[in-house]
Every structure is written in structure tokens, then in C-alpha cells.
């Protein structure tokens, strides 16, 4: 049950930060097109998103171990 809750929380976390970021990029694109501002903001959002994915993946591995692999002792 904890694993299912973690996956729902992870999806909520990605949507909570991904949807506003995509909306901001869309608004910048509508206002200025493929401008330098658009690419700078896109790069910053991509790096922040990458950091979030790596952090959540590290947390998942710490809580559940390597998923799909059995630990041999």
C-alpha cells in the first residue's frame, strides 16, 4: 500500500510543478515566440525538473531498494 501511495504522490508532485511550468512556457511562447527568454526559462525548468526527478528517484531507491532486482545475500 505504501508503494502505491508513493507512486500517486510522485505523479501528484510531477503534475503540481510540471503543469505550471508548461503553462509559463506556453505563455512566453505566445508572447514572444522562440525567443532567448523562452529558451532560458525552458533550460531552467528542465534543470529544476531533472533535479526533482533525481531526488525522487533517490528517495524511491532508499525506501524500496532497486525495483526489479532481487538482492542476493
Contact map, one row per residue, 1 for C-alpha under 8 A:
1111100000000000000000000000000000000000000000000000000000000000000000000
1111110000000000000000000000000000000000000000000000000000000000000000000
1111111000000000000000000000000000000000000000000000000000000000000000000
1111111100000000000000000000000000000000000000000000000000000000000000000
1111111110000000000000000000000000000000000000000000000000000000000000000
0111111111000000000000000000000000000000000000000000000000000000000000000
0011111111100000000000000000000000000000000000000000000000000000000000000
0001111111110000000000000000000000000000000000000000000000000000000000000
0000111111111000000000000000000000000000000000000000000000000000000000000
0000011111111100000000000000000000000000000000000000000100000000000000000
0000001111111110000000000000000000000000000000000000000000000000000000000
0000000111111111000000000000000000000000000000000000000000000000000000000
0000000011111111100000000000000000000000000000000000000000000000000000000
0000000001111111110000000000000000000000000000000000000000000000000000000
0000000000111111111000000000000000000000000000000000000000000000000000000
0000000000011111111100000000000000000000000000000000000000000000000000000
0000000000001111111110000000000000000000000000000000000000000000000000000
0000000000000111111111000000000000000000000000001000000000000000000000000
0000000000000011111111100000000000000000000000000000000000000000000000000
0000000000000001111111110000000000000000000000000000000000000000000000000
0000000000000000111111111000000000000000000010000000000000000000000000000
0000000000000000011111111100000000000000000000000000000000000000000000000
0000000000000000001111111110000000000000000000000000000000000000000000000
0000000000000000000111111111000000000000000000000000000000000000000000000
0000000000000000000011111111100000000100110000000000000000000000000000000
0000000000000000000001111111110000000000000000000000000000000000000000000
0000000000000000000000111111111000000000000000000000000000000000000000000
0000000000000000000000011111111110001100000000000000000000000000000000000
0000000000000000000000001111111111100100000000000000000000000000000000000
0000000000000000000000000111111110000000000000000000000000000000000000000
0000000000000000000000000011111110000000000000000000000000000000000000000
0000000000000000000000000001111111100100000000000000000000000000000000000
0000000000000000000000000001111111100100000000000000000000000000000000000
0000000000000000000000000000100111110110000000000000000000000000000000000
0000000000000000000000000000100111111110000000000000000000000000000000000
0000000000000000000000000000000001111111000000000000000000000000000000000
0000000000000000000000000001000000111111100000000000000000000000000000000
0000000000000000000000001001100111111111110000000000000000000000000000000
0000000000000000000000000000000001111111111000000000000000000000000000000
0000000000000000000000000000000000011111111100000000000000000000000000000
0000000000000000000000001000000000001111111110000000000000000000000000000
0000000000000000000000001000000000000111111111000000000000000000000000000
0000000000000000000000000000000000000011111111100000000000000000000000000
0000000000000000000000000000000000000001111111110000000000000000000000000
0000000000000000000010000000000000000000111111111000000000000000000000000
0000000000000000000000000000000000000000011111111100000000000000000000000
0000000000000000000000000000000000000000001111111110000000000000000000000
0000000000000000000000000000000000000000000111111111000000000000000000000
0000000000000000010000000000000000000000000011111111100000000000000000000
0000000000000000000000000000000000000000000001111111110000000000000000000
0000000000000000000000000000000000000000000000111111111000000000000000000
0000000000000000000000000000000000000000000000011111111100000000000000000
0000000000000000000000000000000000000000000000001111111110000000000000000
0000000000000000000000000000000000000000000000000111111111000000000000000
0000000000000000000000000000000000000000000000000011111111100000000000000
0000000001000000000000000000000000000000000000000001111111110000000000000
0000000000000000000000000000000000000000000000000000111111111000000000000
0000000000000000000000000000000000000000000000000000011111111100000000000
0000000000000000000000000000000000000000000000000000001111111110000000000
0000000000000000000000000000000000000000000000000000000111111111100000000
0000000000000000000000000000000000000000000000000000000011111111111000000
0000000000000000000000000000000000000000000000000000000001111111100000000
0000000000000000000000000000000000000000000000000000000000111111100000000
0000000000000000000000000000000000000000000000000000000000011111111000000
0000000000000000000000000000000000000000000000000000000000011111111000000
0000000000000000000000000000000000000000000000000000000000001001111111000
0000000000000000000000000000000000000000000000000000000000001001111111000
0000000000000000000000000000000000000000000000000000000000000000011111000
0000000000000000000000000000000000000000000000000000000000000000011111100
0000000000000000000000000000000000000000000000000000000000000000011111110
0000000000000000000000000000000000000000000000000000000000000000000011111
0000000000000000000000000000000000000000000000000000000000000000000001111
0000000000000000000000000000000000000000000000000000000000000000000000111
